[in-house]
């Protein structure tokens, strides 16, 4: 197993918020700036197959709309999102807020 730390800071630090990537396919948490961080290290966000959201503070999932939009526009591979039972509604509402004309 190959683990990459994408961030270990908090929302108030100069470093990216806590997130890591396992085997370039499993993303744990999706804080702000995750898509750009992945691209900067040479990983296409649309290649991520699984996302685990540990909890629903903004610094752990606010890049989800960008991950989903990237996935929809550049890949037909499914993406699995693992989170608590409130997650689907929270992710939907955040994505609808970010891209009101893209979400049905």
Backbone as a chain_set.jsonl record, in Angstrom:
{"seq": "XXXXXXXXXXXXXXXXXXXXXXXXXXXXXXXXXXXXXXXXXXXXXXXXXXXXXXXXXXXXXXXXXXXXXXXXXXXXXXXXXXXXXXXXXXXXXXXXXXXXXXXX", "coords": {"N": [[0.84, -1.171, 0.0], [0.532, 2.193, -0.844], [0.887, 5.298, 0.565], [0.026, 8.666, 0.382], [0.432, 11.775, 1.791], [-1.608, 14.411, 1.478], [-2.239, 16.697, 2.754], [-1.893, 18.12, 5.997], [-2.587, 20.081, 7.623], [-4.655, 22.573, 9.228], [-7.685, 24.416, 8.569], [-6.89, 26.952, 9.122], [-4.18, 27.086, 8.743], [-1.182, 27.512, 6.709], [-0.753, 25.334, 5.172], [-2.246, 22.603, 3.283], [-5.442, 21.337, 4.277], [-6.2, 18.408, 6.291], [-5.763, 15.433, 4.531], [-5.436, 12.417, 2.667], [-4.067, 10.051, 0.298], [-4.508, 6.834, -0.925], [-2.785, 4.397, -2.618], [-3.126, 5.852, -4.99], [-5.807, 5.822, -5.648], [-7.739, 5.813, -3.642], [-9.202, 8.238, -1.834], [-8.965, 10.011, 1.125], [-10.869, 12.143, 2.745], [-11.739, 15.388, 1.46], [-10.716, 18.188, 1.36], [-10.797, 21.806, 0.841], [-9.142, 22.765, -2.13], [-8.189, 20.278, -2.908], [-8.477, 19.079, -5.504], [-6.744, 20.661, -7.051], [-4.339, 20.142, -5.725], [-4.031, 17.395, -6.245], [-3.719, 17.444, -9.067], [-1.359, 18.949, -9.186], [0.517, 17.144, -8.184], [0.527, 15.308, -10.153], [-1.64, 13.583, -10.491], [-4.647, 12.677, -11.883], [-7.722, 13.939, -10.96], [-10.11, 12.69, -11.807], [-9.459, 10.026, -11.907], [-9.689, 8.999, -9.41], [-11.215, 6.533, -7.531], [-12.53, 5.907, -5.19], [-13.824, 7.569, -2.357], [-13.48, 8.523, 0.944], [-15.146, 10.126, 3.424], [-14.439, 11.434, 6.425], [-15.773, 13.017, 8.313], [-18.193, 15.7, 8.507], [-17.098, 18.422, 8.51], [-16.294, 21.534, 7.036], [-13.59, 21.692, 6.229], [-13.035, 19.148, 5.509], [-14.57, 18.272, 3.421], [-15.222, 20.208, 1.464], [-14.281, 20.382, -1.189], [-15.667, 18.562, -2.654], [-17.764, 19.195, -4.615], [-16.172, 20.018, -6.791], [-14.606, 17.768, -7.274], [-16.623, 15.999, -8.096], [-17.687, 17.31, -10.367], [-15.411, 17.311, -11.983], [-15.108, 14.553, -12.314], [-17.488, 13.844, -13.649], [-17.202, 15.263, -16.04], [-14.926, 14.2, -17.251], [-14.655, 11.434, -17.138], [-16.058, 8.167, -17.338], [-16.052, 6.319, -15.428], [-17.275, 4.811, -12.453], [-17.689, 6.377, -9.218], [-17.138, 5.791, -5.841], [-18.495, 6.846, -2.826], [-17.924, 7.07, 0.521], [-19.412, 7.609, 3.584], [-21.093, 9.05, 6.471], [-24.645, 8.578, 7.191], [-25.894, 11.016, 6.677], [-24.525, 12.151, 4.663], [-25.066, 12.014, 1.812], [-27.124, 13.872, 1.334], [-25.893, 16.226, 2.284], [-23.668, 16.485, 0.566], [-24.978, 16.68, -1.891], [-26.447, 19.109, -1.526], [-24.332, 20.947, -1.148], [-23.033, 20.723, -3.619], [-25.056, 21.534, -5.359], [-25.279, 24.186, -4.53], [-22.747, 25.132, -5.301], [-22.703, 24.654, -8.086], [-25.297, 25.44, -9.52], [-26.692, 24.973, -11.961], [-25.872, 22.533, -12.864], [-26.626, 20.353, -11.395], [-29.011, 17.886, -10.948]], "CA": [[0.0, 0.0, 0.0], [1.277, 3.444, -0.963], [0.145, 6.385, 1.197], [0.508, 10.024, 0.13], [-0.201, 12.795, 2.611], [-1.888, 15.588, 0.649], [-2.305, 17.826, 3.667], [-1.989, 17.75, 7.41], [-2.858, 21.313, 8.35], [-6.053, 22.91, 9.483], [-8.169, 25.466, 7.679], [-6.226, 28.209, 9.469], [-2.738, 27.011, 8.479], [-0.789, 27.765, 5.319], [-0.721, 24.036, 4.502], [-3.551, 22.032, 2.971], [-6.119, 20.631, 5.362], [-5.916, 16.978, 6.371], [-6.229, 14.557, 3.462], [-4.407, 11.51, 2.165], [-4.405, 9.254, -0.873], [-3.995, 5.471, -0.825], [-2.594, 3.731, -3.913], [-3.579, 6.769, -6.04], [-7.184, 5.486, -6.007], [-8.644, 6.003, -2.508], [-8.976, 9.553, -1.246], [-9.562, 10.187, 2.443], [-11.262, 13.539, 2.919], [-11.646, 16.205, 0.256], [-10.763, 19.591, 1.771], [-10.609, 22.809, -0.205], [-7.864, 22.697, -2.838], [-7.757, 18.903, -3.174], [-8.332, 18.842, -6.954], [-5.515, 21.32, -7.5], [-3.211, 19.407, -5.148], [-3.872, 16.159, -7.014], [-3.137, 17.792, -10.375], [0.014, 19.413, -8.976], [1.404, 15.995, -7.978], [0.465, 14.446, -11.33], [-2.738, 12.617, -10.42], [-5.892, 13.212, -12.431], [-8.808, 13.699, -10.007], [-11.128, 11.779, -12.336], [-9.008, 8.647, -11.715], [-10.0, 8.567, -8.052], [-12.345, 5.612, -7.595], [-13.186, 5.822, -3.896], [-13.617, 8.691, -1.444], [-13.973, 8.342, 2.305], [-15.258, 11.385, 4.155], [-14.433, 11.047, 7.831], [-16.835, 13.757, 8.982], [-18.659, 16.796, 7.668], [-16.622, 19.794, 8.687], [-15.949, 22.061, 5.727], [-12.201, 21.409, 5.856], [-12.907, 17.735, 5.167], [-15.329, 17.866, 2.231], [-15.674, 21.317, 0.622], [-13.881, 20.251, -2.597], [-16.476, 17.52, -3.295], [-18.391, 19.607, -5.88], [-15.163, 20.075, -7.857], [-14.267, 16.376, -7.591], [-17.731, 15.42, -8.854], [-17.739, 17.946, -11.684], [-14.258, 16.784, -12.72], [-15.406, 13.16, -12.627], [-18.564, 13.817, -14.651], [-16.777, 15.83, -17.316], [-13.755, 13.589, -17.871], [-14.546, 9.989, -16.952], [-17.33, 7.471, -17.149], [-15.85, 5.346, -14.355], [-18.043, 5.168, -11.256], [-16.974, 6.797, -8.024], [-17.795, 5.365, -4.611], [-18.296, 7.799, -1.739], [-18.247, 6.456, 1.8], [-19.601, 8.626, 4.609], [-22.233, 8.723, 7.324], [-25.946, 8.583, 6.513], [-26.302, 12.374, 6.29], [-23.609, 12.62, 3.634], [-25.622, 12.194, 0.47], [-27.846, 15.143, 1.33], [-24.93, 17.326, 2.456], [-22.884, 16.608, -0.67], [-25.898, 17.182, -2.912], [-26.722, 20.531, -1.271], [-23.116, 21.712, -1.408], [-22.799, 20.708, -5.067], [-26.093, 22.38, -5.96], [-24.887, 25.554, -4.223], [-21.567, 25.471, -6.082], [-23.003, 24.56, -9.514], [-26.766, 25.31, -9.548], [-27.237, 24.517, -13.244], [-25.276, 21.241, -13.219], [-27.123, 19.307, -10.525], [-30.442, 17.563, -11.071]], "C": [[0.889, 1.238, 0.0], [0.404, 4.58, -0.442], [0.81, 7.72, 0.88], [-0.271, 10.973, 1.022], [-0.375, 14.028, 1.732], [-1.944, 16.853, 1.491], [-2.413, 17.33, 5.086], [-2.278, 18.973, 8.274], [-4.333, 21.466, 8.645], [-6.456, 24.019, 8.519], [-7.444, 26.79, 7.934], [-4.721, 28.198, 9.21], [-2.444, 27.314, 7.018], [-0.74, 26.473, 4.506], [-2.135, 23.557, 4.206], [-4.134, 21.338, 4.193], [-5.899, 19.129, 5.228], [-6.586, 16.18, 5.252], [-5.096, 13.626, 3.074], [-4.972, 10.652, 1.036], [-3.733, 7.895, -0.738], [-3.966, 4.863, -2.222], [-3.121, 4.534, -5.095], [-5.03, 6.532, -6.463], [-8.195, 5.757, -4.894], [-8.282, 7.31, -1.826], [-9.69, 9.626, 0.098], [-9.659, 11.678, 2.713], [-10.91, 14.377, 1.692], [-11.736, 17.683, 0.646], [-10.556, 20.533, 0.591], [-9.205, 22.697, -0.804], [-7.407, 21.303, -3.215], [-7.55, 18.637, -4.662], [-7.043, 19.455, -7.48], [-4.279, 20.615, -6.959], [-2.963, 18.126, -5.924], [-3.225, 16.445, -8.369], [-1.671, 18.215, -10.244], [0.985, 18.249, -8.789], [1.257, 14.945, -9.086], [-0.62, 13.384, -11.308], [-4.015, 13.293, -10.922], [-7.03, 12.923, -11.449], [-9.87, 12.729, -10.507], [-10.724, 10.307, -12.198], [-9.254, 8.13, -10.3], [-11.273, 7.723, -8.101], [-13.165, 5.583, -6.313], [-12.824, 7.029, -3.04], [-14.247, 8.338, -0.109], [-13.989, 9.704, 2.981], [-15.419, 11.034, 5.624], [-15.513, 11.747, 8.634], [-17.11, 15.029, 8.182], [-18.366, 18.182, 8.22], [-16.162, 20.256, 7.308], [-14.535, 21.72, 5.282], [-11.962, 19.925, 5.61], [-13.716, 17.344, 3.932], [-15.709, 19.007, 1.276], [-15.177, 21.277, -0.824], [-14.691, 19.165, -3.325], [-17.174, 17.992, -4.567], [-17.402, 19.614, -7.047], [-14.712, 18.668, -8.249], [-15.362, 15.763, -8.459], [-17.829, 16.012, -10.253], [-16.595, 17.442, -12.559], [-14.544, 15.359, -13.179], [-16.447, 13.055, -13.743], [-18.057, 14.26, -16.021], [-15.612, 15.086, -17.97], [-13.649, 12.079, -17.704], [-15.933, 9.377, -16.833], [-17.196, 6.368, -16.104], [-16.669, 5.772, -13.139], [-17.125, 5.622, -10.12], [-17.802, 6.366, -6.82], [-17.465, 6.37, -3.522], [-18.805, 7.153, -0.459], [-18.293, 7.547, 2.867], [-20.768, 8.219, 5.491], [-23.552, 8.942, 6.567], [-26.439, 9.965, 6.094], [-25.53, 12.883, 5.072], [-24.194, 12.88, 2.275], [-26.321, 13.548, 0.356], [-26.89, 16.331, 1.436], [-24.116, 17.562, 1.183], [-23.753, 17.159, -1.796], [-26.135, 18.68, -2.738], [-25.507, 21.408, -1.547], [-22.845, 21.813, -2.907], [-23.817, 21.584, -5.788], [-25.79, 23.865, -5.704], [-23.725, 26.002, -5.104], [-21.863, 25.538, -7.589], [-24.503, 24.383, -9.711], [-27.346, 24.78, -10.85], [-26.723, 23.161, -13.679], [-25.862, 20.082, -12.445], [-28.623, 19.121, -10.72], [-30.956, 16.981, -9.776]], "O": [[1.867, 1.321, 0.744], [-0.696, 4.801, -0.948], [2.012, 7.885, 1.084], [-1.502, 10.972, 1.009], [0.61, 14.621, 1.291], [-1.719, 17.953, 0.986], [-2.956, 16.256, 5.346], [-2.22, 18.907, 9.502], [-5.144, 20.59, 8.345], [-5.632, 24.498, 7.74], [-7.393, 27.65, 7.054], [-4.054, 29.208, 9.437], [-3.354, 27.365, 6.191], [-0.69, 26.519, 3.277], [-3.102, 24.038, 4.798], [-3.403, 20.818, 5.036], [-5.465, 18.644, 4.183], [-7.8, 16.244, 5.055], [-3.926, 14.002, 3.143], [-6.185, 10.547, 0.853], [-2.535, 7.811, -0.47], [-4.98, 4.818, -2.918], [-3.523, 3.952, -6.102], [-5.442, 6.995, -7.527], [-9.384, 5.915, -5.169], [-7.178, 7.462, -1.302], [-10.882, 9.335, 0.191], [-8.655, 12.368, 2.885], [-9.933, 14.116, 0.991], [-12.709, 18.358, 0.307], [-10.189, 20.113, -0.506], [-8.217, 22.555, -0.084], [-6.33, 21.153, -3.793], [-6.549, 18.03, -5.043], [-6.331, 18.832, -8.269], [-3.275, 20.501, -7.662], [-1.816, 17.799, -6.231], [-2.284, 15.757, -8.766], [-0.844, 17.877, -11.091], [2.146, 18.345, -9.185], [1.787, 13.839, -8.979], [-0.531, 12.39, -12.03], [-4.403, 14.353, -10.431], [-7.276, 11.758, -11.134], [-10.473, 12.014, -9.706], [-11.57, 9.427, -12.358], [-9.048, 6.947, -10.028], [-12.287, 8.152, -8.651], [-14.356, 5.271, -6.34], [-11.67, 7.457, -3.002], [-15.399, 7.91, -0.042], [-12.951, 10.357, 3.093], [-16.406, 10.415, 6.023], [-16.106, 11.152, 9.534], [-16.343, 15.386, 7.288], [-19.265, 19.008, 8.377], [-15.694, 19.449, 6.504], [-14.295, 21.484, 4.098], [-10.815, 19.49, 5.512], [-13.582, 16.225, 3.436], [-16.472, 18.766, 0.34], [-15.629, 22.093, -1.628], [-14.425, 18.883, -4.493], [-17.182, 17.243, -5.544], [-17.762, 19.255, -8.167], [-14.462, 18.403, -9.425], [-15.069, 15.085, -9.444], [-18.033, 15.281, -11.222], [-16.79, 17.176, -13.745], [-14.247, 15.004, -14.319], [-16.291, 12.263, -14.672], [-18.443, 13.692, -17.043], [-15.332, 15.321, -19.146], [-12.639, 11.495, -18.095], [-16.858, 9.99, -16.299], [-18.117, 5.573, -15.915], [-16.747, 6.96, -12.829], [-15.941, 5.286, -10.082], [-19.018, 6.556, -6.79], [-16.301, 6.711, -3.313], [-19.962, 6.743, -0.368], [-17.341, 8.31, 3.034], [-21.367, 7.163, 5.285], [-23.555, 9.434, 5.438], [-27.318, 10.069, 5.239], [-25.858, 13.933, 4.52], [-23.853, 13.877, 1.638], [-26.122, 14.276, -0.617], [-27.069, 17.333, 0.743], [-23.904, 18.704, 0.777], [-23.308, 18.011, -2.566], [-26.033, 19.438, -3.702], [-25.638, 22.491, -2.118], [-22.47, 22.876, -3.403], [-23.467, 22.297, -6.728], [-26.024, 24.702, -6.576], [-23.721, 27.129, -5.599], [-21.321, 26.398, -8.284], [-24.948, 23.283, -10.039], [-28.42, 24.179, -10.829], [-27.091, 22.676, -14.749], [-25.621, 18.928, -12.799], [-29.396, 20.077, -10.662], [-32.135, 16.644, -9.676]]}, "num_chains": 1, "name": "protein.A"}
